[in-house]
Amino acid sequence: MLGGRKKPKLGARVLRLGSRGSDVGELQQRLKDFGYEPGPVDQIFGYLTQEALQFFQRDYRLRIDGIAGEEVYALLNQAKLPIPRRIHVVQPGETLNSIAEHYQVGTGAFFDHYKKDIYPGQQLIFYDREVWGVLAEGLQAQESFTAHQELLTGVFFAMNPEQGVPRFAQPIKCPKIARVVFDEADELISIHTVLTRRRMRRDFLQLCRELVTKVDGIWLGWEHISRVDGYRYCRLLRSIKKQIGGCRLIITLTREMPRWNLLGGIDFTAAGRIADQVVIRLPPPEFNTPVLDKNRCEQLLHQMLNYVPAYKILLAVPVFASMWNQAEPDDWQRLSYSEAMGKAFRHGARLEADSQGKSFYRFIQKQEERQLRLSSLEQLSQILGLANRYNLAGIVVDSLGEEDPRFWAAIRNHFSISKNL
């Protein structure tokens, strides 16, 4: 009896121009299923397949070499892509506005095309992005959630392990992720205890198992991890992921967290590989600087993209206002948009511009000069534009109830909202 050669499975070998076999055919079919056109599914890796793969790599900010390796398989072997790609073929008589209206988005969602003329037969490509809101207890947050729920993928809420899921979060029907937090004053010590003591770690893993029966995922928003605990942190992430199965594990990475070197720290690349998604946070606002700055945000993204794939990144967008006492520039107060505008009107604030042309309010309160910074719609739109430009998974509105109500129109203009986890 003649022995047959085993058919290679997709991912078992590197595929490139000229490769042949059943795994090439499977690669071609996967690309076709996800909206890329590799030509006929003929099990021959030709120029059309290479071009389709390069478009795929470009969309997910992988190395654009037309070679199917580990990074490509990590995405193609998923049941669905983390950032669904949508295509519209322009028909005669259609305008960009009419197409946007059909998909219930704004023209900004077609970020490659909204400043250009379109023509019949052209393919317009846009993506579904996730928009999460940080939901706190309180009337302002609840009202914002109720009013804008259709523009949200889901919500994050804070949960202290000692107190369990808070009452206000229990009846929420949309996807919800529990952010495990400790008391701010003891956060570093509490995290160190979980990471170093076997019994505490075992109890924490048990908590994670119980949590995912009530929520859709866990967010470790831990930003204060000592350098000596970096390796233990990655080991804990692997254990959590094993415990929660298909539920999401989300972590936070900031520029201030200790990165791996000879003295310890966190291996950002390893942490990003373990977690399903990574929340990237901007540094706290500084005196005489806006809360949101496009250049500073873009620099942070460039840095983090060295460690974390773009399709895993959720960009935390601070929508609050900051108030400073001119006499104490190292201290600042966080305010919601409505609180900030109330103070500005109540104290007769003057609108001024700094050396970079950024607007702010100045007023006197209790015989002390104050500076009030709010993010303009233009600044917010620029940040949303970065999420499109770098093809991020989406954004996190930090926090619901603190935003300028007009911010939601900007979200609708820039994003097609992903509703499916």
C-alpha positions as CSV (number, residue, x, y, z in Angstrom):
1,M,0.0,0.0,0.0
2,L,1.4,3.4,-1.0
3,G,2.0,5.7,2.0
4,G,0.6,9.2,1.6
5,R,2.4,12.3,2.8
6,K,0.6,14.1,5.7
7,K,-1.1,17.3,4.7
8,P,0.5,20.2,6.5
9,K,-1.7,22.1,8.9
10,L,-1.9,25.9,8.7
11,G,0.8,27.3,11.0
12,A,3.0,24.2,10.8
13,R,5.5,25.9,8.4
14,V,6.4,29.4,7.1
15,L,4.6,30.1,3.8
16,R,5.9,32.5,1.2
17,L,5.8,33.2,-2.6
18,G,6.1,29.9,-4.4
19,S,4.9,27.7,-1.6
20,R,2.4,25.0,-2.4
21,G,0.1,22.7,-0.5
22,S,-3.2,22.3,1.4
23,D,-2.0,24.8,4.1
24,V,-1.6,27.4,1.3
25,G,-5.2,26.7,0.3
26,E,-6.3,27.1,3.9
27,L,-4.4,30.4,4.1
28,Q,-6.0,31.7,0.9
29,Q,-9.5,30.7,2.2
30,R,-8.9,32.4,5.6
31,L,-7.8,35.6,3.9
32,K,-10.9,35.5,1.6
33,D,-13.2,34.9,4.6
34,F,-11.8,38.0,6.4
35,G,-12.3,40.2,3.4
36,Y,-9.0,40.0,1.5
37,E,-8.8,38.8,-2.1
38,P,-6.0,36.3,-2.6
39,G,-7.2,35.1,-6.1
40,P,-8.4,31.5,-6.7
41,V,-8.0,29.1,-3.8
42,D,-5.6,26.9,-5.8
43,Q,-3.1,25.9,-3.1
44,I,-0.4,27.9,-4.9
45,F,1.1,30.9,-3.1
46,G,1.2,33.4,-6.0
47,Y,1.5,37.1,-6.4
48,L,-2.2,37.7,-5.6
49,T,-1.9,35.8,-2.4
50,Q,1.2,37.7,-1.4
51,E,-0.5,41.0,-2.1
52,A,-3.6,40.0,0.0
53,L,-1.3,38.9,2.8
54,Q,0.6,42.2,2.7
55,F,-2.7,44.2,2.9
56,F,-3.6,42.0,5.9
57,Q,-0.2,42.7,7.5
58,R,-0.5,46.4,6.9
59,D,-4.0,46.5,8.5
60,Y,-2.7,44.8,11.7
61,R,0.6,46.7,11.7
62,L,2.7,43.5,11.3
63,R,5.9,43.3,9.4
64,I,4.8,43.8,5.7
65,D,6.9,41.1,4.0
66,G,4.2,38.9,2.4
67,I,5.4,35.9,4.5
68,A,3.0,33.9,6.7
69,G,4.8,33.3,10.0
70,E,4.0,33.1,13.7
71,E,2.5,36.6,13.9
72,V,0.2,36.1,10.9
73,Y,-1.0,32.7,12.2
74,A,-1.7,34.1,15.7
75,L,-4.4,36.2,14.0
76,L,-5.6,34.0,11.1
77,N,-6.2,31.0,13.4
78,Q,-8.7,32.9,15.5
79,A,-12.4,32.4,14.9
80,K,-12.8,36.1,14.2
81,L,-10.4,38.9,13.8
82,P,-10.0,41.3,16.8
83,I,-10.7,44.3,14.6
84,P,-13.4,43.3,12.0
85,R,-12.7,44.8,8.6
86,R,-15.7,46.0,6.6
87,I,-15.8,46.8,2.9
88,H,-18.2,48.8,0.8
89,V,-18.0,48.9,-3.0
90,V,-19.1,52.4,-4.2
91,Q,-22.2,52.3,-6.5
92,P,-23.0,54.9,-9.1
93,G,-24.6,58.0,-7.5
94,E,-23.4,57.3,-4.0
95,T,-21.6,59.9,-2.0
96,L,-19.4,59.4,1.1
97,N,-22.2,61.1,3.2
98,S,-24.8,58.7,2.0
99,I,-22.6,55.7,2.5
100,A,-21.7,56.8,6.0
101,E,-25.4,57.3,6.8
102,H,-26.2,53.8,5.5
103,Y,-23.7,52.3,8.0
104,Q,-24.8,54.8,10.8
105,V,-21.3,56.3,11.1
106,G,-19.7,59.6,10.2
107,T,-17.3,60.2,7.3
108,G,-14.4,60.1,9.7
109,A,-14.8,56.3,10.0
110,F,-13.5,56.1,6.4
111,F,-10.3,57.7,7.5
112,D,-8.4,56.8,4.3
113,H,-11.0,58.4,2.1
114,Y,-13.0,61.1,3.8
115,K,-10.8,64.0,2.3
116,K,-10.8,62.5,-1.2
117,D,-13.2,62.1,-4.1
118,I,-14.8,58.6,-4.4
119,Y,-15.8,56.8,-7.6
120,P,-18.0,53.9,-8.6
121,G,-16.3,50.5,-8.1
122,Q,-14.0,51.8,-5.4
123,Q,-13.6,49.8,-2.2
124,L,-14.1,51.8,0.9
125,I,-12.6,50.1,4.0
126,F,-13.5,50.8,7.6
127,Y,-13.3,48.8,10.8
128,D,-15.4,48.1,13.9
129,R,-13.7,49.4,17.0
130,E,-14.5,48.9,20.6
131,V,-15.6,51.8,22.8
132,W,-15.5,51.0,26.5
133,G,-16.6,53.3,29.3
134,V,-15.3,53.3,32.8
135,L,-18.4,53.3,34.9
136,A,-18.3,54.5,38.5
137,E,-21.0,54.7,41.1
138,G,-22.9,58.0,41.0
139,L,-25.7,59.7,39.2
140,Q,-23.6,61.5,36.5
141,A,-21.9,58.2,35.4
142,Q,-25.2,56.3,35.4
143,E,-27.0,59.0,33.3
144,S,-24.2,59.1,30.8
145,F,-24.2,55.3,30.5
146,T,-28.0,55.2,30.0
147,A,-27.9,58.1,27.4
148,H,-25.0,56.7,25.3
149,Q,-25.3,52.9,25.7
150,E,-25.8,52.3,22.0
151,L,-22.3,53.8,21.4
152,L,-20.6,51.6,23.9
153,T,-19.2,48.0,23.4
154,G,-19.5,47.6,27.2
155,V,-18.3,49.0,30.5
156,F,-15.4,48.6,33.0
157,F,-16.1,48.9,36.7
158,A,-13.8,48.9,39.7
159,M,-14.1,46.0,42.1
160,N,-12.2,45.6,45.4
161,P,-11.5,41.9,46.0
162,E,-12.7,42.3,49.6
163,Q,-16.0,43.8,48.6
164,G,-17.0,41.8,45.5
165,V,-19.0,43.0,42.5
166,P,-20.6,46.3,43.5
167,R,-24.4,46.5,43.5
168,F,-24.7,49.2,40.7
169,A,-22.8,46.9,38.3
170,Q,-24.8,43.7,38.9
171,P,-27.9,44.5,36.8
172,I,-26.0,45.8,33.8
173,K,-26.9,43.7,30.7
174,C,-24.2,44.8,28.3
175,P,-20.7,43.3,28.3
176,K,-18.9,44.2,31.5
177,I,-15.3,43.9,32.7
178,A,-14.3,43.9,36.4
179,R,-11.3,46.1,37.1
180,V,-9.6,44.5,40.2
181,V,-8.3,47.3,42.4
182,F,-7.0,47.7,45.9
183,D,-7.1,50.7,48.2
184,E,-5.0,53.3,46.6
185,A,-2.8,53.9,49.7
186,D,-1.9,50.2,50.0
187,E,-1.9,49.2,46.3
188,L,1.8,48.5,46.0
189,I,1.9,46.4,49.1
190,S,-1.3,44.5,48.2
191,I,0.0,43.7,44.8
192,H,3.3,42.6,46.2
193,T,1.5,40.4,48.7
194,V,-0.5,38.7,46.0
195,L,2.6,38.1,43.8
196,T,4.8,36.8,46.6
197,R,2.6,34.8,49.0
198,R,1.4,31.4,47.8
199,R,-1.8,31.4,49.8
200,M,-2.7,34.9,48.7
201,R,-2.0,34.0,45.1
202,R,-4.2,30.9,45.3
203,D,-7.0,32.9,46.8
204,F,-6.7,35.5,44.1
205,L,-6.9,32.9,41.4
206,Q,-10.0,31.5,43.1
207,L,-11.5,35.0,43.0
208,C,-10.8,35.2,39.2
209,R,-12.5,31.9,38.6
210,E,-15.6,33.1,40.5
211,L,-15.6,36.5,38.9
212,V,-15.8,35.2,35.3
213,T,-19.1,33.5,36.2
214,K,-20.6,36.9,36.7
215,V,-18.7,39.2,34.3
216,D,-17.1,38.9,30.8
217,G,-13.5,39.5,31.7
218,I,-11.0,40.8,34.2
219,W,-9.0,44.0,34.0
220,L,-5.8,44.2,36.0
221,G,-5.3,48.0,36.1
222,W,-2.3,47.6,38.3
223,E,0.1,50.5,37.5
224,H,2.3,50.3,40.7
225,I,4.3,47.1,40.5
226,S,7.8,47.1,42.0
227,R,10.7,46.2,39.8
228,V,11.5,43.0,41.8
229,D,8.0,41.7,41.1
230,G,8.1,42.0,37.3
231,Y,8.7,38.3,36.6
232,R,6.1,37.2,39.2
233,Y,3.6,39.5,37.5
234,C,3.9,37.8,34.1
235,R,3.7,34.4,35.8
236,L,0.5,35.5,37.6
237,L,-1.0,36.6,34.2
238,R,-0.3,33.2,32.7
239,S,-2.1,31.5,35.7
240,I,-5.1,33.8,35.5
241,K,-5.4,33.3,31.7
242,K,-5.4,29.5,32.3
243,Q,-8.1,29.9,35.0
244,I,-10.5,32.1,33.1
245,G,-10.4,30.3,29.8
246,G,-12.2,32.2,27.0
247,C,-13.0,35.3,29.1
248,R,-10.9,38.4,28.5
249,L,-7.8,39.2,30.4
250,I,-7.0,42.9,30.1
251,I,-4.0,44.7,31.7
252,T,-2.7,48.2,31.9
253,L,0.8,49.3,30.8
254,T,2.1,52.8,31.3
255,R,5.4,54.5,30.4
256,E,6.1,54.9,34.2
257,M,5.9,51.1,34.9
258,P,9.4,49.4,35.3
259,R,10.4,47.7,32.1
260,W,12.6,44.6,32.1
261,N,16.3,45.0,32.5
262,L,19.1,43.2,34.4
263,L,17.7,44.5,37.7
264,G,14.2,43.1,37.0
265,G,11.0,44.8,35.9
266,I,8.1,43.8,33.6
267,D,8.7,42.2,30.2
268,F,6.2,44.3,28.3
269,T,6.4,42.0,25.2
270,A,5.6,38.9,27.3
271,A,2.8,40.6,29.2
272,G,1.3,41.9,26.0
273,R,1.4,38.4,24.5
274,I,-0.3,36.8,27.4
275,A,-3.1,39.4,27.8
276,D,-6.0,39.6,25.4
277,Q,-5.9,43.4,25.4
278,V,-3.8,46.1,26.9
279,V,-5.0,49.5,28.1
280,I,-2.5,52.2,27.4
281,R,-2.7,55.2,29.7
282,L,-1.3,58.7,29.1
283,P,0.8,60.2,32.0
284,P,-1.1,62.4,34.4
285,P,-1.5,66.0,33.3
286,E,1.2,68.5,34.0
287,F,1.0,72.1,34.9
288,N,0.7,74.5,31.9
289,T,-0.1,71.6,29.5
290,P,-3.4,70.4,28.1
291,V,-5.0,67.2,29.4
292,L,-5.0,65.8,25.8
293,D,-2.1,66.4,23.5
294,K,-1.9,64.7,20.1
295,N,1.9,64.7,19.9
296,R,2.4,63.3,23.4
297,C,-0.2,60.6,22.8
298,E,1.4,59.7,19.4
299,Q,4.9,59.4,21.1
300,L,3.4,57.1,23.7
301,L,1.8,54.9,21.0
302,H,5.1,54.7,19.1
303,Q,6.8,53.5,22.2
304,M,4.2,51.0,23.2
305,L,3.9,49.5,19.7
306,N,7.4,48.2,20.1
307,Y,6.0,45.8,22.7
308,V,2.2,45.4,22.1
309,P,0.5,44.7,18.7
310,A,-1.9,47.5,17.7
311,Y,-4.8,45.2,17.5
312,K,-4.6,44.6,21.2
313,I,-4.4,48.2,22.3
314,L,-7.2,50.1,24.0
315,L,-6.3,53.7,24.3
316,A,-7.6,55.3,27.6
317,V,-8.9,58.8,26.6
318,P,-9.1,61.1,29.6
319,V,-12.3,63.2,29.2
320,F,-12.0,65.0,32.5
321,A,-10.9,68.6,33.2
322,S,-7.9,69.5,35.3
323,M,-7.6,72.5,37.7
324,W,-4.4,73.9,39.1
325,N,-3.5,76.3,41.8
326,Q,-0.9,78.6,40.4
327,A,0.9,78.6,43.7
328,E,1.1,74.8,43.9
329,P,1.9,73.6,40.4
330,D,2.7,70.0,41.6
331,D,-0.9,69.5,42.7
332,W,-4.0,69.3,40.6
333,Q,-7.7,68.5,40.9
334,R,-9.8,66.3,38.6
335,L,-13.2,67.7,37.6
336,S,-15.9,66.6,35.2
337,Y,-16.7,68.8,32.3
338,S,-19.9,70.1,33.9
339,E,-18.1,70.9,37.2
340,A,-15.4,72.7,35.3
341,M,-17.8,74.8,33.3
342,G,-19.7,75.6,36.4
343,K,-16.6,76.9,38.1
344,A,-15.6,78.9,35.0
345,F,-19.0,80.7,34.9
346,R,-19.3,81.1,38.6
347,H,-15.9,82.8,39.0
348,G,-16.0,84.8,35.8
349,A,-13.0,82.9,34.3
350,R,-11.1,84.5,31.4
351,L,-10.3,82.4,28.3
352,E,-6.6,82.7,27.5
353,A,-4.0,80.8,25.3
354,D,-0.7,79.4,26.3
355,S,2.6,79.6,24.4
356,Q,1.5,76.7,22.2
357,G,-1.9,78.4,21.4
358,K,-3.8,75.9,23.6
359,S,-6.8,77.5,25.3
360,F,-7.4,77.5,29.1
361,Y,-9.4,79.4,31.7
362,R,-7.9,81.6,34.4
363,F,-9.9,82.8,37.5
364,I,-9.5,83.7,41.1
365,Q,-10.9,81.5,43.9
366,K,-10.4,82.2,47.6
367,Q,-7.9,84.9,46.6
368,E,-5.7,82.4,44.7
369,E,-5.2,82.2,41.0
370,R,-6.5,79.0,39.3
371,Q,-5.9,77.5,35.9
372,L,-8.6,75.3,34.4
373,R,-7.9,73.0,31.4
374,L,-10.6,71.3,29.4
375,S,-10.1,69.2,26.3
376,S,-11.6,70.8,23.2
377,L,-13.6,68.8,20.6
378,E,-10.7,69.3,18.2
379,Q,-8.2,67.7,20.7
380,L,-10.6,64.8,21.3
381,S,-11.2,64.2,17.6
382,Q,-7.4,64.1,17.0
383,I,-7.0,61.4,19.6
384,L,-9.9,59.4,18.0
385,G,-8.1,59.9,14.6
386,L,-5.0,58.3,16.1
387,A,-7.0,55.2,17.0
388,N,-8.0,54.9,13.3
389,R,-4.6,55.8,11.9
390,Y,-2.8,53.1,14.0
391,N,-5.7,50.7,13.7
392,L,-6.1,50.2,17.5
393,A,-8.7,47.8,18.9
394,G,-10.5,50.9,20.3
395,I,-10.7,53.3,23.2
396,V,-11.7,53.5,26.8
397,V,-13.7,56.6,27.9
398,D,-12.2,57.5,31.3
399,S,-14.7,58.1,32.9
400,L,-18.4,58.1,32.0
401,G,-20.2,61.2,33.3
402,E,-17.0,63.4,33.1
403,E,-17.1,64.0,29.4
404,D,-18.2,66.9,27.3
405,P,-21.6,65.6,26.0
406,R,-20.6,66.6,22.4
407,F,-17.8,64.0,22.6
408,W,-20.3,61.3,21.7
409,A,-20.9,62.9,18.3
410,A,-17.2,62.7,17.7
411,I,-17.2,59.0,18.5
412,R,-20.1,58.4,16.2
413,N,-18.3,60.3,13.4
414,H,-15.0,58.3,13.8
415,F,-16.0,54.8,14.7
416,S,-18.2,51.9,13.7
417,I,-18.9,50.5,17.2
418,S,-18.1,46.8,17.7
419,K,-20.9,45.2,19.8
420,N,-19.7,41.6,19.8
421,L,-17.0,40.3,22.2
